[in-house]
Amino acid sequence: MPDLTLDELARILRECAGEGENADIEGEFENVLFADLGYDSLAVLEMAARLKQDYGIELTDEEVTEVGTPGRLLELARRQIAATS
């Protein structure tokens, strides 16, 4: 299992959103709202499902939609990984 990094999270988000649907998420994007990056709640929820599949991270729909930014989602996911290690 690869380490969960911001770059890995961005890759998963791009895949879940589909080609052409994503905004530029290069550089300093970790504190930008998903909506401002061009991602809707469906793409974010799909990303959470991928995190469960790839990393065993179980996040509720509410947790995922409330975090709002990639950086906060990454923090939440890393806490989950640490708690289950």
Number of C-alpha atoms within 10 A of each C-alpha: 6 7 8 16 13 16 13 13 21 17 13 19 23 20 16 21 19 10 8 7 14 17 14 10 18 9 7 8 17 19 11 15 16 22 13 12 15 14 18 15 14 12 21 24 20 17 22 26 19 18 18 14 11 13 16 15 19 15 17 12 14 9 14 20 17 11 16 18 20 23 19 17 22 18 15 16 23 16 13 16 15 8 8 9 6
